[in-house]
């Protein structure tokens, strides 16, 4: 029987507009006549779906179906004048994995007419209450996208609507060049009294509560796309041609039952958890079988007095009674499972386990 963890609306930042540089991310430009066909043979997403008003989230996998990267893609011709402007695709990715991502992509170029560039563009994150939307649009003299993954262009740059978990606010990635970046700082920040200092953790916290995982160096080549819910956020196309790991991923989708999924949760720090530097990869245990790890921390954010986490978990180990709890290994901290904005199919597999 399928059980679903239903989404709920969390009204974060409904009265707290801010923008912040997203310095942990970088933009790669993939340019050339064969850019779309090339990326379609590499990524889990169907790049043919890109158009002038959208963006797509995608994974990049090994031949064994393990995720090496997650990235945000869009098609735009404004910033690049090299080769063929009409076939320029931008890729937003974690900065720490960009070198390995670019190196691996380059291996497969062969005779494709594709070039890679690192354009000098800035990435900002914007969060604004819905009540301020009209004011913000008046400032930039343009309508902003409101639905997740929608995109628009204006004099300030490229705006992509990011998934959000609150009913009273919007958030966007804003990609700007040097001149536009200064304009954003001077005009939007001043008029809306937005703050930009030390807000990257707040933005990251919203990514986690949206169930959006950005693979980093600590999580490369560990998880399958289903285990980190890429299929649930439509980051995988099951209708296009081959790409690395496609056969394994498709077999799981059509014939298998994912036994591991990603969940969102929180816990309170205690005296045994003083340093979160190497926290990613920490084992999760269920007190029903405390000797056997049943999951791993895949990402976290520490904002104010709370630690929010994304963790991958064997579905056998989901608590099913008041006497069961999930814990961080080597710690007394109980993990509280929180809702994601999309339904996670939870299948009781215990009867199948011996």
C-alpha positions as CSV (number, residue, x, y, z in Angstrom):
1,X,0.0,0.0,0.0
2,X,1.3,3.5,-0.9
3,X,1.4,6.1,1.9
4,X,2.2,9.7,1.1
5,X,3.8,12.3,3.2
6,X,1.6,15.2,2.1
7,X,3.0,18.7,1.6
8,X,2.1,21.6,3.8
9,X,2.6,25.4,3.4
10,X,5.3,27.0,5.5
11,X,5.2,30.8,5.6
12,X,9.0,31.5,5.9
13,X,10.1,35.0,5.2
14,X,6.6,36.3,4.5
15,X,7.7,39.6,6.1
16,X,11.4,39.4,5.5
17,X,12.5,40.3,1.9
18,X,16.2,39.7,1.2
19,X,18.6,39.1,-1.6
20,X,22.0,37.4,-1.3
21,X,24.9,36.5,-3.5
22,X,25.1,32.8,-4.1
23,X,28.9,32.4,-4.0
24,X,28.9,28.6,-3.8
25,X,27.6,28.4,-7.4
26,X,29.0,29.1,-10.8
27,X,27.7,29.3,-14.3
28,X,29.0,27.3,-17.2
29,X,28.1,28.1,-20.8
30,X,27.7,25.3,-23.3
31,X,27.7,26.8,-26.8
32,X,27.6,25.4,-30.3
33,X,25.5,23.9,-33.0
34,X,25.4,20.5,-31.3
35,X,24.9,21.8,-27.7
36,X,21.4,20.5,-27.3
37,X,22.0,17.1,-28.8
38,X,25.3,16.7,-26.8
39,X,23.6,17.6,-23.5
40,X,20.7,15.3,-24.3
41,X,23.2,12.4,-24.5
42,X,24.7,13.3,-21.1
43,X,22.0,14.6,-18.7
44,X,18.9,13.0,-17.3
45,X,16.7,15.9,-18.4
46,X,15.2,16.3,-21.9
47,X,17.1,19.4,-23.1
48,X,14.7,19.8,-26.1
49,X,12.1,21.1,-23.6
50,X,14.2,24.3,-23.0
51,X,12.6,27.4,-24.4
52,X,12.7,31.2,-23.9
53,X,10.4,31.1,-20.9
54,X,11.6,28.2,-18.8
55,X,14.5,26.5,-17.0
56,X,15.1,22.8,-16.2
57,X,16.6,21.0,-13.3
58,X,18.7,17.9,-14.2
59,X,21.0,15.3,-12.9
60,X,24.2,13.9,-14.4
61,X,25.0,10.3,-13.7
62,X,27.7,7.6,-14.0
63,X,27.2,4.5,-16.2
64,X,26.1,2.7,-13.0
65,X,23.3,5.2,-12.3
66,X,24.9,7.2,-9.5
67,X,24.4,11.0,-9.4
68,X,27.6,13.0,-10.1
69,X,25.9,16.4,-10.3
70,X,22.7,18.3,-10.3
71,X,22.3,21.5,-12.2
72,X,19.9,24.2,-13.4
73,X,19.8,24.8,-17.2
74,X,18.3,27.5,-19.4
75,X,18.6,28.7,-23.0
76,X,19.6,32.4,-23.6
77,X,21.6,34.3,-26.1
78,X,22.1,37.6,-24.4
79,X,25.5,37.2,-22.8
80,X,27.5,35.2,-25.4
81,X,28.6,36.3,-28.9
82,X,30.9,33.3,-29.7
83,X,30.1,30.5,-32.2
84,X,26.3,30.5,-32.4
85,X,24.3,32.7,-30.1
86,X,21.0,30.8,-30.8
87,X,22.4,27.6,-29.3
88,X,23.8,28.8,-26.1
89,X,22.8,26.9,-22.9
90,X,23.7,28.1,-19.4
91,X,24.2,25.7,-16.5
92,X,24.2,26.7,-12.9
93,X,26.1,24.2,-10.7
94,X,27.9,23.9,-7.4
95,X,31.3,25.6,-7.7
96,X,33.1,22.7,-5.9
97,X,32.1,20.1,-8.5
98,X,32.4,22.2,-11.6
99,X,36.0,21.2,-12.5
100,X,35.1,17.4,-12.4
101,X,31.8,18.0,-14.2
102,X,33.5,20.0,-17.0
103,X,36.4,17.5,-17.3
104,X,33.9,14.6,-17.7
105,X,31.8,16.4,-20.2
106,X,34.8,17.3,-22.3
107,X,35.7,13.6,-22.6
108,X,32.5,12.9,-24.5
109,X,32.6,15.9,-26.9
110,X,34.4,14.0,-29.7
111,X,33.3,15.5,-33.0
112,X,30.4,17.5,-31.6
113,X,30.4,21.2,-32.3
114,X,30.4,22.3,-28.7
115,X,32.5,24.7,-26.7
116,X,32.5,25.4,-22.9
117,X,33.0,28.9,-21.4
118,X,32.9,30.3,-17.9
119,X,31.1,33.7,-18.4
120,X,31.5,36.4,-15.8
121,X,28.0,36.4,-14.4
122,X,26.8,36.8,-10.9
123,X,24.1,34.6,-9.2
124,X,21.8,36.2,-6.7
125,X,18.9,34.7,-4.7
126,X,15.8,36.9,-4.1
127,X,13.1,36.3,-1.6
128,X,10.1,38.7,-1.4
129,X,6.7,38.5,0.2
130,X,3.8,38.4,-2.2
131,X,2.6,41.7,-1.0
132,X,5.8,43.3,-2.4
133,X,5.6,41.6,-5.8
134,X,3.9,44.6,-7.5
135,X,6.4,47.0,-6.0
136,X,9.3,44.8,-7.2
137,X,7.9,44.5,-10.7
138,X,7.4,48.3,-10.8
139,X,11.0,48.8,-10.0
140,X,12.3,46.5,-12.7
141,X,9.6,47.5,-15.1
142,X,8.8,43.9,-16.0
143,X,6.6,41.0,-14.9
144,X,8.4,38.3,-12.8
145,X,7.8,34.6,-13.2
146,X,5.7,33.1,-10.4
147,X,5.6,29.4,-11.2
148,X,8.6,27.2,-10.4
149,X,11.1,26.9,-13.2
150,X,9.5,29.8,-15.2
151,X,12.0,32.4,-16.5
152,X,11.9,36.0,-17.7
153,X,14.4,38.6,-18.9
154,X,14.6,42.3,-18.1
155,X,17.2,45.0,-17.7
156,X,18.4,43.5,-14.4
157,X,19.2,40.1,-15.9
158,X,17.7,36.6,-16.1
159,X,15.1,35.8,-13.4
160,X,14.1,32.1,-12.7
161,X,11.4,31.2,-10.3
162,X,12.8,28.8,-7.7
163,X,10.6,26.2,-5.9
164,X,9.4,27.6,-2.7
165,X,7.6,26.2,0.4
166,X,5.6,29.2,1.6
167,X,2.3,30.5,0.5
168,X,3.1,34.2,1.1
169,X,6.4,34.7,-0.7
170,X,8.2,34.1,-4.0
171,X,11.9,33.5,-4.6
172,X,14.1,33.7,-7.7
173,X,17.5,33.1,-9.0
174,X,18.7,36.3,-10.7
175,X,21.7,36.0,-13.1
176,X,23.3,39.3,-13.9
177,X,26.5,40.7,-15.4
178,X,28.8,43.2,-13.7
179,X,26.8,46.3,-14.7
180,X,23.5,44.8,-13.8
181,X,24.8,43.5,-10.5
182,X,25.7,47.1,-9.4
183,X,22.2,48.3,-10.6
184,X,20.5,45.6,-8.5
185,X,22.5,46.6,-5.4
186,X,21.7,50.3,-5.8
187,X,18.1,50.3,-6.8
188,X,16.2,47.1,-5.7
189,X,18.0,46.7,-2.4
190,X,17.5,50.4,-1.5
191,X,13.9,50.7,-2.4
192,X,12.7,47.4,-0.9
193,X,15.1,47.7,2.1
194,X,16.4,44.3,1.2
195,X,19.3,42.9,3.1
196,X,22.1,40.9,1.5
197,X,24.7,40.2,4.2
198,X,25.1,36.6,5.4
199,X,21.8,35.4,4.0
200,X,23.2,32.5,1.9
201,X,22.3,30.0,4.7
202,X,18.7,31.3,4.6
203,X,18.5,30.6,0.9
204,X,20.1,27.2,1.3
205,X,17.5,26.4,4.0
206,X,14.7,27.2,1.5
207,X,16.4,24.9,-1.0
208,X,16.3,22.1,1.5
209,X,12.7,22.7,2.5
210,X,11.9,22.6,-1.2
211,X,13.4,19.1,-1.5
212,X,16.0,20.5,-3.9
213,X,19.4,18.7,-3.6
214,X,22.5,20.3,-5.1
215,X,25.1,17.6,-5.3
216,X,28.5,18.6,-3.9
217,X,31.9,17.0,-3.5
218,X,30.7,15.1,-0.4
219,X,27.7,13.5,-2.2
220,X,29.1,12.8,-5.7
221,X,28.7,9.2,-7.0
222,X,26.8,7.9,-3.9
223,X,23.1,8.1,-4.5
224,X,20.8,7.0,-7.3
225,X,18.4,9.6,-8.8
226,X,15.4,8.0,-7.3
227,X,17.0,7.9,-3.8
228,X,17.3,11.8,-3.9
229,X,13.9,12.3,-5.5
230,X,15.0,13.6,-8.9
231,X,12.1,11.8,-10.5
232,X,9.7,13.5,-8.1
233,X,10.7,17.0,-9.2
234,X,10.7,16.0,-12.9
235,X,14.4,16.2,-13.3
236,X,14.5,12.9,-15.3
237,X,13.0,12.3,-18.7
238,X,11.9,8.7,-19.3
239,X,11.0,9.3,-22.9
240,X,14.2,10.5,-24.5
241,X,17.2,8.5,-25.7
242,X,20.3,7.2,-24.0
243,X,22.5,8.9,-21.4
244,X,24.9,7.5,-18.8
245,X,23.0,5.3,-16.4
246,X,19.8,5.5,-18.4
247,X,19.2,1.7,-18.5
248,X,19.5,1.3,-14.8
249,X,17.4,4.4,-14.0
250,X,14.6,3.4,-16.5
251,X,14.5,-0.1,-15.1
252,X,13.9,1.2,-11.6
253,X,11.2,3.5,-12.9
254,X,9.3,0.9,-15.0
255,X,10.0,-2.4,-13.2
256,X,11.3,-1.7,-9.7
257,X,10.2,-0.1,-6.5
258,X,12.6,2.5,-5.1
259,X,13.5,1.2,-1.6
260,X,15.3,4.4,-0.7
261,X,14.0,8.0,-0.7
262,X,15.1,11.5,0.4
263,X,13.3,13.2,3.3
264,X,13.4,16.6,4.9
265,X,13.8,17.0,8.7
266,X,15.2,18.8,11.6
267,X,17.0,18.2,14.9
268,X,18.2,20.1,17.9
269,X,21.9,20.3,18.5
270,X,23.3,18.9,21.7
271,X,26.6,18.8,23.4
272,X,27.7,15.8,21.3
273,X,27.2,17.8,18.1
274,X,29.5,20.8,18.2
275,X,31.0,20.9,14.8
276,X,29.0,20.3,11.6
277,X,32.0,20.6,9.2
278,X,31.9,17.0,8.2
279,X,28.3,16.4,9.0
280,X,27.2,15.3,5.4
281,X,27.4,11.5,5.3
282,X,26.5,11.1,8.9
283,X,24.6,7.8,9.4
284,X,20.9,7.8,10.4
285,X,19.6,5.0,12.6
286,X,16.2,3.8,13.8
287,X,16.0,2.8,17.4
288,X,14.2,-0.4,16.3
289,X,17.6,-1.6,15.0
290,X,20.2,0.8,16.3
291,X,23.1,-1.4,15.3
292,X,22.4,-1.0,11.6
293,X,22.5,2.5,9.8
294,X,19.5,3.0,7.6
295,X,20.2,6.3,5.9
296,X,22.6,9.2,5.5
297,X,22.6,12.9,5.8
298,X,22.9,14.3,2.2
299,X,22.7,18.1,3.0
300,X,22.0,20.5,5.9
301,X,21.6,24.1,6.8
302,X,22.1,25.7,10.2
303,X,19.9,28.8,10.6
304,X,19.3,30.5,13.9
305,X,18.9,27.7,16.5
306,X,17.7,25.0,14.2
307,X,19.5,22.4,11.9
308,X,17.5,21.4,8.9
309,X,18.5,18.3,6.9
310,X,17.9,16.3,3.8
311,X,18.5,12.7,4.4
312,X,18.3,9.5,2.4
313,X,16.6,6.6,4.1
314,X,15.7,3.0,3.5
315,X,11.9,2.9,3.5
316,X,11.9,-0.1,5.8
317,X,13.2,2.2,8.5
318,X,10.5,4.9,8.4
319,X,9.0,5.1,11.9
320,X,5.6,3.4,12.0
321,X,4.7,3.7,15.7
322,X,5.1,6.2,18.6
323,X,7.9,3.9,19.9
324,X,10.1,4.3,16.9
325,X,12.4,7.3,16.2
326,X,15.2,8.2,13.8
327,X,18.4,9.3,15.4
328,X,21.8,10.7,14.3
329,X,24.3,8.0,14.9
330,X,26.6,8.6,17.9
331,X,24.2,11.3,19.1
332,X,21.0,11.4,21.1
333,X,19.4,13.9,18.7
334,X,16.0,12.7,17.4
335,X,15.3,13.6,13.8
336,X,11.8,15.1,13.2
337,X,10.5,14.4,9.7
338,X,9.0,17.5,8.1
339,X,6.8,17.8,5.0
340,X,8.2,18.4,1.5
341,X,6.2,20.4,-1.0
342,X,5.8,17.3,-3.2
343,X,4.4,13.9,-2.3
344,X,7.0,11.2,-1.5
345,X,5.6,7.7,-2.2
346,X,6.3,5.6,0.9
347,X,5.8,1.9,0.5
348,X,5.8,-0.5,3.5
349,X,8.6,-2.9,2.6
350,X,8.9,-4.6,6.0
351,X,6.9,-7.6,5.0
352,X,9.4,-8.2,2.2
353,X,12.4,-8.0,4.5
354,X,13.9,-11.0,6.1
